[in-house]
Amino acid sequence: MEKMTVTNLFNMSFGKTFFVGVIEGSSTFIKKGKWKLLVNNNLVDEIEIEGEQIPIRKNAQTEERVLASTKIFDKSLVRIGIDKIVLEKIQNLD
């Protein structure tokens, strides 16, 4: 299954959270699915990802990719750059 190591996250004004990070286990476009959010190996939440926001580019300067959740995530639950934040796919929804 796919797994993302999250390096940053952004709450958008239109009610979604963008998770930025490196994805292991998939080189294809990520589609809608249920994911679990782990912080320092502890389950914090189960979230629905509506899909990847930026298509994969073969000549990209970075391996980071962007996944969008269907709701705002409480950023106070994590410390970016300090905590190990991981999204792990539970199941596809399409």
Buried (B, 14 or more C-beta within 10 A) or exposed (E): EBBBEBBEBEBEEEEBBBBBBEBEEBEEEBEBBEBBBBBEEEEBBEBBBBBBBEEBEEEEEEEBBBBBBEEEBEEEEBEEEEBEBBBBBBEEEE
